[in-house]
Structures are given as structure tokens and as C-alpha cells.
Amino acid sequence: MAQEVRGVIAPGKNEPVRLETIVVPDPGPGEAVVQIQACGVCHTDLHYKQGGINDDFPFLLGHEAAGIVESVGDGVTDVAPGDFVILNWRAVCGQCRACLRGRPQYCFDTHNAKQKMTLTDGTELTPALGIGAFADKTLVASGQCTKVDPSVSPAVAGLLGCGVMAGIGAAINTGNVGRGDTVAVIGCGGVGDAAVVGARLAGAAKIIAVDVDDRKLETARTMGATHTVNSRTIDPVEAIRELTGGFGADVVIEAVGRPETYQQAFYARDLAGTVVLVGVPTPEMTLELPLLDVFGRGGSLKSSWYGDCLPSRDFPMLIDLHQQGRIDLSGFVTETIGIDGVERAFERMHEGDVLRSVVTL
């Protein structure tokens, strides 16, 4: 039978979020109901609240989550009730041209649950990134559930569902950072710091963190940055060149999503180097670069979708590395909060003193 649970919704553009009773249906074919244990407060949820994604209000917010599978629908064989899972927002189809070429991380037909969760009056909710995990329970496609070691803290595991995976993957999967490389990361929020962790894990010799906030730069150092640049007072392109023998970095990861910082990344890379865009721009933003410079500098300009991750491959691997002490995912959890603290967590994002607030249930 359908269940009534608590959930955090964004009722309209820029309106304060509300804690409401939501109705979660029984899982249909290919679906699963997951009891949420923890969900990070990601900047993408704020984008939804501000109307920056689309206007399909009301939204059921939250997507960076981990929990226990409660029930599954017909035909589900990859997960079972009782499994501890991280939720992902790119359940691969297995049939599109990317999947059939053996590149499922680029799946062009990812899917979500077909049924809708609702308010008690029947109003249909749009779950953020097809998940909607600021709730006691949520309905997802079974392919959005990735089993991992159940001994890990849910507050830590859930972060791989979005921001931390996006950053680590931008370095390892998209940027192909290798041993001895020089790497610059522009923007040191949660995603940027995760890119620092990924670059360190890949064996980068020099990792240069760039931000306008000294507090964020200090945090980046604790994550593995070898050098920091405050771009509020120093030209970051010149600083990165100076730190790399005048050449520029082998890989520059832009974790802000703005034209001006992307341009800095473009000119801060070495010849034949790689720029990785993992920061998410807004629809009205445009970019202008001299085409001769694009040609003459060579190399690659890449966008990183979800860190180009394959959840079934990458989530268990990163959890294992955390359990072995080779990476410290717990360092991303600044605070744990109740389900009624989401609005305040959005405010703290602007204050710049948190990597992740995590809702625990």
C-alpha cells in the first residue's frame, strides 16, 4: 500500500522550502522504495528551489543520498530489500548507442521511476534529479540503487551520489590525471575539493587550488592541494603559470561554471593540456574565445557529466578506498542536520563555511 511520509518540497520559485506529508506508492515494475538514512544538501537542490533547472514545481528536493531498500517491484533482480545503497541519478538503460558501444557512463537514455510521488491532495511532485531524497522514503528506478559496503556511515556514502563523485570523477575519469601531472582546480567548494582528492589519488605531483575565499583554500590544502591561489587578489592564470615553470597546468578543472572562470582555465593550461568543465552554468551564460587560440593551444576541452562515473563500478571502489583510509570522504561532512534544517543549510551555502550539510533521518 502507498505510504505517507515526511518530505521537503520547494513549492514555487524562490519560496522557502516546506516540510510536507508526501505519498510514496508501492514500487511498480523496475522500481524500488528506499528508506533514506542520509542526504547531502547540494547546490543543485538550491538551483531547483530558485527555478534554475525548470519550472515543474512543486519539487521534492534532495538527491545525494544513501539508505536501505525497503521493497522492490516486479522484475527487479539487482537489489533486494535490506540492501544498503547509494542513490544515483543516471540509471543506465543498457540499450542506447552509448551503452551498446561499451560506454554506459555516457548513457543517453537514463531513466527514473515511472510512478509519481504526490502530496496528500494528489498534487504530483517532481523529484530532484529523479530522486527526491529529503524524505523518510522515496521511490526510484531500481537502477538508481548501487549496493555498497553497509558498514560505511550513510552520511559519508550518500555524498558519492552527486558532488563528491562529480569532483573525483572530473579528475580521474574525465581529466585522466596521471602520475606526475600538474593540476589546477578553480573553485573550491565541495565539487572542487573532491577534484583535489581525485587528483591526489591519481598521483598528481602538483595540485593548485584557486578560490576567492581563504577559508576554502585552507580546506583545499587539507584535502591534498599543494599550492593555493586567492584569485580575488592575484591573477590566477599568471599564478598557475608561475607555479608550473611558465607553462600552465596539464589539467585544469573548472568547478564554478562561469564564463570568466572557464576562460581562466583555458589560458591556465599547458599546450596540449586538458580543461574539464564540471561546474554547472546557467542557461543564459555564453562563452567567447578566439578560435585561433582554441586551435593553437591544442589539447582537449571536456565537459564532465557526473564525473563520467559508472556507479556500479565507481561507488564501491571509492567506498573501499575510504574504508582503507586512502581517501577521507568524512572530511566533506561539515555538519549533520534534521530534515527541518534544509532552508538554513541553503543559507549557509552562501556564507561559505560548509562543504556539505547532511540531513540524517
Residue pairs with C-beta under 8 A, 6 or more apart in sequence:
1 26
2 23
2 24
2 25
2 26
3 23
3 24
3 33
3 137
4 21
4 22
4 23
4 24
4 120
5 21
5 22
5 24
5 135
5 136
5 137
6 19
6 20
6 21
6 22
6 135
6 136
6 339
7 19
7 20
7 21
7 22
7 60
7 117
7 125
7 132
7 134
7 135
7 136
7 138
8 17
8 18
8 19
8 20
8 60
8 61
8 62
8 134
8 135
8 339
8 342
9 17
9 18
9 20
9 22
9 58
9 59
9 60
9 61
9 119
9 125
10 17
10 48
10 49
10 57
10 58
10 59
10 61
11 17
11 18
11 57
11 58
12 57
12 58
13 49
13 50
13 51
13 55
13 57
14 49
14 50
14 51
15 49
16 343
17 49
17 61
17 342
17 343
17 346
19 339
19 340
20 119
21 119
21 120
22 60
22 117
22 118
22 119
22 120
22 125
22 135
23 117
23 118
23 119
23 120
24 33
24 117
24 135
24 137
24 138
24 139
25 115
25 116
25 117
25 139
26 33
26 71
26 73
27 33
27 71
27 72
27 73
27 76
27 113
27 115
27 139
27 142
28 73
28 74
28 113
28 114
28 115
29 73
29 74
29 75
29 76
30 73
30 74
30 75
30 76
30 114
30 141
30 142
30 143
31 72
31 73
31 76
31 113
31 114
31 115
31 139
31 140
31 141
31 142
32 69
32 70
32 71
32 72
32 73
32 76
32 79
32 139
32 140
32 141
32 142
32 144
32 145
33 69
33 70
33 71
33 72
33 137
33 138
33 139
34 65
34 67
34 68
34 69
34 70
34 85
34 87
34 133
34 137
34 138
34 139
34 140
34 145
35 67
35 68
35 69
35 70
35 136
35 137
36 62
36 65
36 66
36 67
36 133
36 135
36 136
36 137
36 138
36 361
37 65
37 66
37 67
37 68
37 154
37 158
37 360
37 361
38 65
38 66
38 67
38 153
38 154
38 155
38 157
38 158
38 336
38 358
38 359
38 360
38 361
39 62
39 63
39 64
39 65
39 66
39 133
39 134
39 158
39 358
39 359
39 361
40 64
40 65
40 155
40 158
40 159
40 161
40 162
40 163
40 356
40 357
40 358
40 359
41 62
41 64
41 337
41 342
41 345
41 346
41 349
41 356
41 357
41 358
41 359
42 63
42 64
42 162
42 163
42 190
42 356
43 163
43 189
43 190
43 349
44 53
44 63
44 128
44 129
44 162
44 280
45 61
45 62
45 63
45 128
45 134
45 342
45 346
46 346
46 349
47 53
47 280
48 59
48 61
48 128
49 59
49 61
49 346
51 57
52 282
52 283
56 126
57 126
58 119
58 123
58 125
58 126
59 125
59 126
59 127
59 128
59 132
60 117
60 125
60 126
60 127
60 128
60 132
60 134
60 135
60 138
61 128
61 132
61 134
61 342
62 128
62 131
62 132
62 133
62 134
62 135
62 138
62 342
62 359
63 87
63 89
63 127
63 128
63 129
63 130
63 131
63 132
63 133
63 161
63 162
64 133
64 158
64 159
64 161
64 162
64 163
64 356
65 86
65 87
65 131
65 133
65 138
65 158
65 161
66 84
66 85
66 86
66 87
66 148
66 154
66 155
66 157
66 158
66 161
67 84
67 85
67 87
67 133
67 154
68 82
68 83
68 84
68 85
69 79
69 80
69 81
69 82
69 83
69 85
69 145
70 81
70 137
71 81
72 79
72 80
72 81
72 142
73 142
76 142
78 142
78 143
78 145
79 85
79 142
79 145
79 147
83 145
83 147
84 147
84 148
84 149
84 150
84 154
84 157
85 145
85 146
85 147
85 148
86 145
86 146
86 148
86 157
86 158
86 160
86 161
86 311
86 315
87 131
87 133
87 138
87 140
87 144
87 145
87 146
87 158
87 161
88 144
88 145
88 146
88 161
88 306
88 311
88 315
89 110
89 112
89 129
89 130
89 131
89 144
89 161
89 162
89 306
90 107
90 110
90 305
90 306
90 309
90 311
91 110
91 111
91 112
91 140
91 141
91 142
91 143
91 144
92 99
92 104
92 105
92 107
92 110
92 143
92 310
93 99
93 107
93 109
93 110
93 111
94 104
95 109
96 107
96 108
96 109
97 108
98 104
98 106
98 107
98 108
99 107
104 310
105 173
105 308
105 309
105 310
106 305
106 308
111 130
111 141
111 143
112 127
112 130
112 131
112 140
112 141
112 144
113 127
113 130
113 139
113 140
113 141
114 141
115 139
116 124
116 125
117 124
117 125
117 127
117 132
117 138
117 139
118 124
118 125
119 125
125 132
127 138
129 162
130 140
130 141
130 144
131 138
131 140
131 144
131 161
132 138
132 139
134 339
134 342
134 359
135 339
136 339
136 361
146 311
146 312
146 315
146 316
147 316
148 157
148 315
148 316
148 319
149 316
149 319
149 320
149 323
151 323
152 319
152 322
152 323
153 330
154 360
155 333
155 336
155 358
155 360
156 322
156 329
156 330
156 332
156 333
157 319
157 329
158 358
159 165
159 190
159 329
159 332
159 333
159 356
159 358
160 314
160 315
160 318
160 319
160 329
162 306
163 190
163 191
163 194
163 332
163 356
164 190
164 191
164 194
164 197
164 318
164 329
164 332
165 194
165 306
165 307
165 309
165 311
165 314
165 315
165 318
166 191
166 194
166 278
166 304
166 306
166 307
166 309
167 190
167 191
167 192
167 193
167 194
167 195
167 196
167 197
167 198
167 253
167 255
167 278
167 307
168 194
168 195
168 197
168 198
168 201
168 307
168 318
169 198
169 304
169 306
169 307
169 308
169 309
169 314
170 191
170 194
170 195
170 198
170 253
170 255
170 276
170 278
170 304
170 307
170 308
171 177
171 183
171 195
171 196
171 197
171 198
171 199
171 201
171 202
171 204
171 251
171 253
171 276
172 198
172 201
172 202
172 307
173 304
173 307
173 308
173 309
173 314
174 276
174 278
174 302
174 303
174 304
174 307
174 308
175 183
175 199
175 251
175 253
175 274
175 276
175 302
175 304
176 251
176 274
177 183
177 198
177 199
177 202
177 203
177 204
177 250
177 251
178 202
178 203
178 204
179 202
179 203
179 204
179 205
180 203
180 204
180 205
181 199
181 202
181 203
181 204
181 205
181 249
181 250
181 251
182 204
182 205
182 206
182 208
182 243
182 244
182 249
182 250
182 251
182 270
183 195
183 199
183 204
183 206
183 207
183 208
183 249
183 250
183 251
183 252
183 253
184 207
184 208
184 209
184 210
184 236
184 240
184 249
184 251
184 252
184 253
184 265
184 268
184 269
185 192
185 193
185 195
185 196
185 199
185 207
185 208
185 209
185 210
185 220
185 225
185 252
185 253
185 255
186 192
186 210
186 211
186 231
186 236
186 252
186 253
186 254
186 255
186 256
186 261
186 264
186 265
186 268
187 210
187 211
187 254
187 255
187 256
187 257
187 261
187 279
188 196
188 209
188 210
188 211
188 213
188 216
188 217
188 219
188 220
188 225
188 255
189 216
189 255
189 355
190 332
190 355
190 356
191 255
191 278
191 279
192 209
192 211
192 220
192 253
192 255
192 256
193 216
193 219
193 220
193 223
193 332
193 355
194 332
195 253
195 255
195 278
196 207
196 209
196 220
196 223
196 224
196 225
197 223
197 224
197 327
199 207
199 224
199 251
199 253
200 207
200 223
200 224
201 321
201 326
201 327
204 251
206 226
206 227
206 243
206 244
206 249
207 224
207 225
207 226
207 227
208 225
208 226
208 227
208 228
208 229
208 239
208 240
208 243
208 244
208 249
209 217
209 220
209 221
209 225
209 227
209 228
209 229
210 228
210 229
210 231
210 236
210 239
210 240
210 264
211 217
211 220
211 228
211 230
211 231
212 230
212 231
212 232
213 230
213 352
214 230
215 352
215 353
216 352
217 225
217 228
217 229
217 230
218 228
219 355
220 228
221 228
222 331
223 331
227 243
229 236
229 239
229 240
229 243
231 239
231 264
236 264
236 268
237 264
237 267
237 268
240 248
240 249
240 252
240 268
241 247
241 248
241 268
244 270
247 270
247 271
248 267
248 268
248 269
248 270
248 271
248 273
249 268
249 269
249 270
249 273
250 269
250 270
250 273
250 274
251 269
251 273
251 274
251 275
251 276
252 265
252 266
252 268
252 269
252 273
252 274
252 275
252 276
253 265
253 276
253 278
254 261
254 262
254 264
254 265
254 275
254 276
254 277
254 278
254 279
255 278
255 279
256 262
256 279
257 277
257 279
257 280
257 281
257 282
257 285
258 279
258 281
258 285
259 281
259 285
259 286
259 287
259 288
261 279
262 275
262 277
262 287
263 287
263 289
265 275
265 277
266 275
266 289
266 293
266 297
266 301
269 275
269 297
269 299
270 299
271 297
271 298
271 299
272 297
272 298
272 299
273 297
273 299
273 300
274 299
274 300
274 301
274 302
275 299
275 300
275 301
275 302
276 302
276 303
276 304
277 301
277 302
277 303
277 304
278 303
278 304
278 307
294 301
307 314
309 315
318 327
318 329
321 327
322 328
322 329
322 330
331 355
332 355
332 356
333 355
333 356
333 358
334 353
334 354
334 355
334 356
334 357
335 354
335 357
335 358
336 357
336 358
336 359
336 360
337 344
337 345
337 357
337 358
337 359
337 360
338 359
338 360
339 359
339 361
341 357
341 359
342 359
345 354
345 357
345 359
348 354
348 357
